[in-house]
């Protein structure tokens, strides 16, 4: 009996504990529900508040200048335009073939004191021709269309000339080659071959005129572009200019002749003091001679 009473009392105590725990859980639920209600109130955004927020954000963007600018007409039209070509820098790998050949030629000029590189400028103001010279005489010239070595082909070794692409031109009347005294090299010559050509060409001390004479070079005469009418006009202008110069010389000669006569008249007056001195000198000499006698 005692055991049964204990069990009943323990169960009663447990029953009493459960409602207490349930009440605690209920309190938790109520607190969570309150929190949920509070969050809903804070995040509740109406259409009016949305409009105000949008207006405020737009004003801030205008003040800070964060808005994207509309592209101008020029940027729209230049979308498909070609990119600007960047000029090659000296020594850079992007240098064109001509610039590399010029650099080789300048290297030879730096090594020798009697060599220099001269440049010729075209009508547009750009450099069109590079000339390697010795004392004013051309040795190697890099032009727009070709390279000119002012030496005959026989001057260079046969093994070298097998690597040199050159132009060949013949006279229609005689059938002889026109450029026997010069080697007209094509632009696509390699850098090593060009360096070998310049190295060999520099060794010769002969001038272009001497090479022409030795090779019996055919010199093509240059056709004059001046018409007969223009030649007559130039001759008439020259005759007129010469007549004016002759008249000026004659007038100047007349003035000189008149001036010489005027000087001749004044000359006796200027020579009077010298004549008086001569007379005094001769009298003194006569007196001394008389006293000695």
NUKOL-238788 format. One record per residue (C-alpha): residue number from 1; residue in three letters; chain; x, y, z. Coordinates in steps of 0.05 Angstrom, whole numbers, plus 5000, padded with zeros to 4 digits. Each point is the difference from the previous one (the first is absolute). Example, Ala and Ser with C-alpha at 12.3 -4.5 7.8 and 13.67 -1.06 7.14 Angstrom:
residues 2
    i   aa  ch     x     y     z
    1  ALA   A  5246  4910  5156
    2  SER   A  5027  5069  4987
END
This chain:
residues 293
    i   aa  ch     x     y     z
    1  UNK   A  5000  5000  5000
    2  UNK   A  5055  5048  5017
    3  UNK   A  5034  4988  4932
    4  UNK   A  4936  5015  4963
    5  UNK   A  4991  5064  5037
    6  UNK   A  5071  5022  4981
    7  UNK   A  4990  4986  4926
    8  UNK   A  4934  5039  4999
    9  UNK   A  5032  5059  5034
   10  UNK   A  5059  5001  4952
   11  UNK   A  4954  4998  4940
   12  UNK   A  4959  5057  5028
   13  UNK   A  5063  5041  5008
   14  UNK   A  5019  4986  4927
   15  UNK   A  4931  5021  4977
   16  UNK   A  5007  5064  5037
   17  UNK   A  5069  5013  4968
   18  UNK   A  4974  4992  4929
   19  UNK   A  4951  5058  5002
   20  UNK   A  5055  5044  5027
   21  UNK   A  5045  4981  4941
   22  UNK   A  4943  5011  4952
   23  UNK   A  4989  5069  5029
   24  UNK   A  5073  5016  4989
   25  UNK   A  4995  4977  4927
   26  UNK   A  4938  5043  4992
   27  UNK   A  5038  5060  5025
   28  UNK   A  5054  4987  4947
   29  UNK   A  4948  4995  4946
   30  UNK   A  4968  5065  5021
   31  UNK   A  5068  5036  5001
   32  UNK   A  5016  4974  4930
   33  UNK   A  4933  5022  4975
   34  UNK   A  5014  5070  5027
   35  UNK   A  5067  5002  4966
   36  UNK   A  4969  4980  4934
   37  UNK   A  4948  5054  5008
   38  UNK   A  5054  5052  5014
   39  UNK   A  5040  4979  4938
   40  UNK   A  4939  5005  4957
   41  UNK   A  4987  5070  5023
   42  UNK   A  5072  5023  4985
   43  UNK   A  5005  4969  4930
   44  UNK   A  4930  5021  4980
   45  UNK   A  5015  5047  4940
   46  UNK   A  4942  5034  4966
   47  UNK   A  4998  5030  4930
   48  UNK   A  5008  5070  5028
   49  UNK   A  5064  4982  5038
   50  UNK   A  5027  4966  4937
   51  UNK   A  4989  5063  4960
   52  UNK   A  5035  5043  5053
   53  UNK   A  5060  4953  5002
   54  UNK   A  5005  5001  4924
   55  UNK   A  4999  5076  4999
   56  UNK   A  5054  5004  5054
   57  UNK   A  5045  4951  4964
   58  UNK   A  4994  5038  4934
   59  UNK   A  5020  5065  5033
   60  UNK   A  5062  4968  5031
   61  UNK   A  5020  4973  4933
   62  UNK   A  4994  5068  4967
   63  UNK   A  5042  5034  5054
   64  UNK   A  5056  4949  4997
   65  UNK   A  5000  4995  4925
   66  UNK   A  4993  4924  5000
   67  UNK   A  4950  5000  4943
   68  UNK   A  5026  4972  4935
   69  UNK   A  5009  5052  4946
   70  UNK   A  4967  4989  4933
   71  UNK   A  5050  4985  4944
   72  UNK   A  5012  5057  4951
   73  UNK   A  4990  4995  4926
   74  UNK   A  5074  4994  4987
   75  UNK   A  5007  4938  5045
   76  UNK   A  4941  4967  4966
   77  UNK   A  5027  5011  4930
   78  UNK   A  5071  4980  5018
   79  UNK   A  4982  4932  5028
   80  UNK   A  5017  4965  4934
   81  UNK   A  5058  5047  4983
   82  UNK   A  5070  4972  4991
   83  UNK   A  5048  5005  5059
   84  UNK   A  5057  5050  4997
   85  UNK   A  5066  4972  4975
   86  UNK   A  5055  5007  5053
   87  UNK   A  5067  5022  4972
   88  UNK   A  5056  4950  5013
   89  UNK   A  5052  5017  5052
   90  UNK   A  5074  4995  4982
   91  UNK   A  5028  4934  5022
   92  UNK   A  4931  4970  5009
   93  UNK   A  4979  4935  4966
   94  UNK   A  4942  5037  4967
   95  UNK   A  5048  5040  4956
   96  UNK   A  4986  4993  4926
   97  UNK   A  5050  4971  4951
   98  UNK   A  5024  5067  4973
   99  UNK   A  5014  5027  5070
  100  UNK   A  5042  4939  5015
  101  UNK   A  5041  5009  4937
  102  UNK   A  5011  5074  5016
  103  UNK   A  5023  4980  5070
  104  UNK   A  5053  4953  4969
  105  UNK   A  5024  5057  4955
  106  UNK   A  5005  5048  5059
  107  UNK   A  5041  4948  5038
  108  UNK   A  5053  5001  4945
  109  UNK   A  5001  5077  5001
  110  UNK   A  5012  5000  5075
  111  UNK   A  5060  4953  4994
  112  UNK   A  5036  5042  4947
  113  UNK   A  5015  5075  5004
  114  UNK   A  4999  5011  4925
  115  UNK   A  4930  4971  4992
  116  UNK   A  4934  5036  5012
  117  UNK   A  4926  4988  4989
  118  UNK   A  4963  5055  4962
  119  UNK   A  4924  5005  4995
  120  UNK   A  4956  5029  4944
  121  UNK   A  4930  5027  5014
  122  UNK   A  4943  4997  4950
  123  UNK   A  4945  5052  4988
  124  UNK   A  4957  4974  5057
  125  UNK   A  5057  5012  5049
  126  UNK   A  5015  4927  5014
  127  UNK   A  5068  4967  4992
  128  UNK   A  5000  4962  4934
  129  UNK   A  5073  4983  4988
  130  UNK   A  5059  4980  5044
  131  UNK   A  5071  5007  4971
  132  UNK   A  5064  4970  5027
  133  UNK   A  5054  5048  4975
  134  UNK   A  5075  5010  5002
  135  UNK   A  5023  5071  4986
  136  UNK   A  4935  5018  4964
  137  UNK   A  5001  4938  4955
  138  UNK   A  4945  4948  5005
  139  UNK   A  5017  4928  5020
  140  UNK   A  4933  4968  5018
  141  UNK   A  4932  5033  4995
  142  UNK   A  4933  4975  5028
  143  UNK   A  4943  5029  4959
  144  UNK   A  4924  4992  4999
  145  UNK   A  4998  4944  4948
  146  UNK   A  5070  4969  5003
  147  UNK   A  5070  5001  5029
  148  UNK   A  5058  5027  4959
  149  UNK   A  5072  4975  5008
  150  UNK   A  5045  5048  4960
  151  UNK   A  5046  4943  4981
  152  UNK   A  4999  4951  4941
  153  UNK   A  4976  4929  5012
  154  UNK   A  5068  4972  4981
  155  UNK   A  5030  5037  5060
  156  UNK   A  4963  4955  5048
  157  UNK   A  5013  4926  5010
  158  UNK   A  4959  4952  4958
  159  UNK   A  4976  4962  5062
  160  UNK   A  4974  5065  5029
  161  UNK   A  4965  5022  4936
  162  UNK   A  4964  4933  4996
  163  UNK   A  4962  5022  5063
  164  UNK   A  4987  5071  4975
  165  UNK   A  4934  5011  4962
  166  UNK   A  5014  5056  4950
  167  UNK   A  4964  5035  4943
  168  UNK   A  5026  4991  4929
  169  UNK   A  4985  5051  4945
  170  UNK   A  5026  5000  4928
  171  UNK   A  5006  5055  4948
  172  UNK   A  4952  4990  4942
  173  UNK   A  5049  5026  4947
  174  UNK   A  5066  4968  5020
  175  UNK   A  4974  4941  5040
  176  UNK   A  5051  5014  5055
  177  UNK   A  4981  5001  5072
  178  UNK   A  4984  5070  5025
  179  UNK   A  5024  4992  5072
  180  UNK   A  5068  4970  4992
  181  UNK   A  5031  5051  5047
  182  UNK   A  4947  4995  5055
  183  UNK   A  4966  4941  5035
  184  UNK   A  4926  5014  5007
  185  UNK   A  4979  4954  5056
  186  UNK   A  4928  4982  5015
  187  UNK   A  4970  5018  5067
  188  UNK   A  4988  4929  5026
  189  UNK   A  5075  4987  5008
  190  UNK   A  5016  4969  5068
  191  UNK   A  5035  5040  5055
  192  UNK   A  5061  4955  5000
  193  UNK   A  5008  5006  4924
  194  UNK   A  4992  5076  5002
  195  UNK   A  5053  5005  5056
  196  UNK   A  5048  4958  4957
  197  UNK   A  4987  5045  4939
  198  UNK   A  5013  5064  5040
  199  UNK   A  5063  4970  5032
  200  UNK   A  5029  4984  4931
  201  UNK   A  4978  5065  4967
  202  UNK   A  5034  5042  5054
  203  UNK   A  5068  4968  4985
  204  UNK   A  5003  5035  4931
  205  UNK   A  5028  5070  4999
  206  UNK   A  4980  5015  4928
  207  UNK   A  4949  5053  4986
  208  UNK   A  4936  4990  4959
  209  UNK   A  5030  5038  4942
  210  UNK   A  5062  4955  5000
  211  UNK   A  4957  4938  5001
  212  UNK   A  4958  5026  4941
  213  UNK   A  5063  5013  4960
  214  UNK   A  5029  4932  5015
  215  UNK   A  4936  4963  4983
  216  UNK   A  4984  5040  4937
  217  UNK   A  4932  5012  5032
  218  UNK   A  4941  5020  4956
  219  UNK   A  4970  5063  5029
  220  UNK   A  4928  5011  4980
  221  UNK   A  4989  5073  4981
  222  UNK   A  4946  5035  5039
  223  UNK   A  4944  5028  4956
  224  UNK   A  4986  5073  5011
  225  UNK   A  4928  5016  5020
  226  UNK   A  5006  5074  4977
  227  UNK   A  4961  5016  4937
  228  UNK   A  5025  5043  4943
  229  UNK   A  4955  5058  5019
  230  UNK   A  5026  5000  5071
  231  UNK   A  5072  4999  4975
  232  UNK   A  4987  5062  4956
  233  UNK   A  4968  5037  5058
  234  UNK   A  5060  4984  5045
  235  UNK   A  5049  5023  4947
  236  UNK   A  4962  5066  4991
  237  UNK   A  5000  5011  5076
  238  UNK   A  5075  4987  5002
  239  UNK   A  5013  5049  4943
  240  UNK   A  4959  5054  5034
  241  UNK   A  5037  4989  5066
  242  UNK   A  5068  5004  4965
  243  UNK   A  4981  5066  4966
  244  UNK   A  4981  5030  5067
  245  UNK   A  5066  4978  5031
  246  UNK   A  5039  5029  4941
  247  UNK   A  4965  5067  5006
  248  UNK   A  5015  5001  5075
  249  UNK   A  5074  4986  4987
  250  UNK   A  5005  5056  4948
  251  UNK   A  4969  5051  5047
  252  UNK   A  5047  4978  5056
  253  UNK   A  5060  5006  4952
  254  UNK   A  4981  5071  4981
  255  UNK   A  4996  5022  5073
  256  UNK   A  5069  4971  5014
  257  UNK   A  5031  5037  4940
  258  UNK   A  4972  5067  5023
  259  UNK   A  5026  4989  5071
  260  UNK   A  5070  4985  4975
  261  UNK   A  5005  5067  4963
  262  UNK   A  4978  5039  5062
  263  UNK   A  5055  4966  5040
  264  UNK   A  5052  5018  4948
  265  UNK   A  4984  5074  5006
  266  UNK   A  5007  4999  5075
  267  UNK   A  5066  4962  4999
  268  UNK   A  5047  5060  4987
  269  UNK   A  4973  5037  5060
  270  UNK   A  5013  4942  5045
  271  UNK   A  5071  4992  4975
  272  UNK   A  5020  5073  5015
  273  UNK   A  5029  4987  5070
  274  UNK   A  5045  4945  4973
  275  UNK   A  5027  5046  4946
  276  UNK   A  5017  5054  5051
  277  UNK   A  5037  4950  5043
  278  UNK   A  5040  4978  4939
  279  UNK   A  5020  5072  4985
  280  UNK   A  5023  5011  5072
  281  UNK   A  5040  4936  4999
  282  UNK   A  5036  5018  4935
  283  UNK   A  5018  5070  5027
  284  UNK   A  5029  4971  5064
  285  UNK   A  5041  4951  4961
  286  UNK   A  5027  5056  4956
  287  UNK   A  5019  5042  5061
  288  UNK   A  5037  4942  5031
  289  UNK   A  5037  4986  4935
  290  UNK   A  5021  5073  4993
  291  UNK   A  5027  5003  5071
  292  UNK   A  5041  4937  4989
  293  UNK   A  5030  5028  4936
END
